[in-house]
């Protein structure tokens, strides 16, 4: 399943989660109270793994889903993007990088950094993975490091997180961390 493939092990912000998480008014129930456990990726420490991985995440312009850069462009193929099967109904899609807000909010994000991609593999009916190949050259991806996926199970008490574009919104970091009181959220 993609949920297992896109699980990024580790601790967001090097073990430190910002004190003020955005509480979206979505009506989604949470084990930690109202709202969602999400925050802007730009609030992560400069140079952190979260910031680096955030640069490898794109919003799919037409369907509003999230895709992850998983392979760099080579001399023979374009860069590869991974998404979920239900997001791959279109054969061609535009991938918008840097669709993020500054830490603490601010101006609407830009949709300038984008590349066109063509679907290469899609398990739409099973709602599993889908792969798109970006057109060459896609200069936006040249300075980005693809995400290395960890398909293993997290250790007990290990925090997990995923970076994405929930409900077509600017990029967010969603996480489950072990809190000081020993409560997982």
Buried (B, 14 or more C-beta within 10 A) or exposed (E): EBEEBBBBBBBBBEEEBBEEBBEBEBEEEEEEEEBBBBBBBBBBEEEBBBBEBBBBBBBBBEBEBBBBBBBBBEEEEBBBBBBBBBBBEBEEBBBBBBBBBEEEEEEEBEEEBBBBBBBBBBBBEEBBBBBBBBEBEBEBBEEBEBBEBBEEEBEEEEBBBBBBBBEEBBBBBBBBBBEEEEEEB
